Amino acid sequence: MTIGQDAAGNIRGYIGTSIPGASTVSLAPLFDRSRRLAEIEAQRSSLLGRIDAQPAHPWGKART
């Protein structure tokens, strides 16, 4: 397994298959998915903050 960073700071890597004559397998899809999940989590946190900032609806209060 070889993992490193390119000039732009992006993580790149590949793994070998141990099969004679077979090429290596790129890990780019795995790293792309990881970056996308991090972006989605950041967006989720931002949206959750906006939802929490909304005042409660009057009908949402419990009647006593």
C-alpha positions as CSV (number, residue, x, y, z in Angstrom):
1,M,0.0,0.0,0.0
2,T,1.3,3.4,-0.9
3,I,-0.4,6.6,0.3
4,G,0.9,10.2,0.0
5,Q,0.0,13.8,-0.8
6,D,0.3,15.6,-4.1
7,A,1.4,19.2,-4.6
8,A,-2.1,20.5,-3.9
9,G,-2.3,18.6,-0.6
10,N,-4.8,16.0,-1.9
11,I,-4.3,12.4,-0.6
12,R,-3.4,9.9,-3.3
13,G,-2.7,6.2,-3.0
14,Y,-2.9,2.7,-4.4
15,I,-2.7,-0.8,-3.3
16,G,-1.1,-3.8,-4.9
17,T,-3.1,-7.0,-5.6
18,S,-0.2,-9.5,-5.2
19,I,-1.3,-11.1,-8.5
20,P,1.6,-11.4,-10.9
21,G,1.1,-9.1,-13.9
22,A,-1.9,-7.3,-12.4
23,S,-1.8,-3.5,-12.1
24,T,-2.3,-1.7,-8.8
25,V,-5.7,-0.5,-7.6
26,S,-6.2,3.2,-7.2
27,L,-7.6,4.4,-3.8
28,A,-8.9,7.7,-5.4
29,P,-12.6,6.7,-5.1
30,L,-12.2,5.9,-1.4
31,F,-10.5,9.3,-0.8
32,D,-13.1,11.1,-2.9
33,R,-15.9,9.5,-0.8
34,S,-14.2,10.5,2.4
35,R,-13.9,14.1,1.3
36,R,-17.5,14.2,0.2
37,L,-18.7,12.8,3.5
38,A,-16.7,15.5,5.4
39,E,-18.4,18.1,3.2
40,I,-21.8,16.7,3.9
41,E,-21.1,16.6,7.7
42,A,-20.0,20.3,7.6
43,Q,-23.2,21.2,5.7
44,R,-25.3,19.2,8.2
45,S,-23.8,21.0,11.1
46,S,-24.5,24.4,9.5
47,L,-28.1,23.5,8.7
48,L,-28.7,22.1,12.1
49,G,-27.6,25.4,13.6
50,R,-30.0,27.3,11.4
51,I,-32.9,25.0,12.5
52,D,-32.0,25.3,16.2
53,A,-32.0,29.1,15.8
54,Q,-35.6,29.1,14.7
55,P,-38.1,30.1,17.4
56,A,-40.5,27.3,18.5
57,H,-43.9,27.3,16.9
58,P,-46.7,28.4,19.3
59,W,-48.7,25.2,18.7
60,G,-45.6,23.1,19.6
61,K,-46.0,24.0,23.3
62,A,-47.5,21.4,25.6
63,R,-50.9,22.4,27.0
64,T,-51.2,22.2,30.8
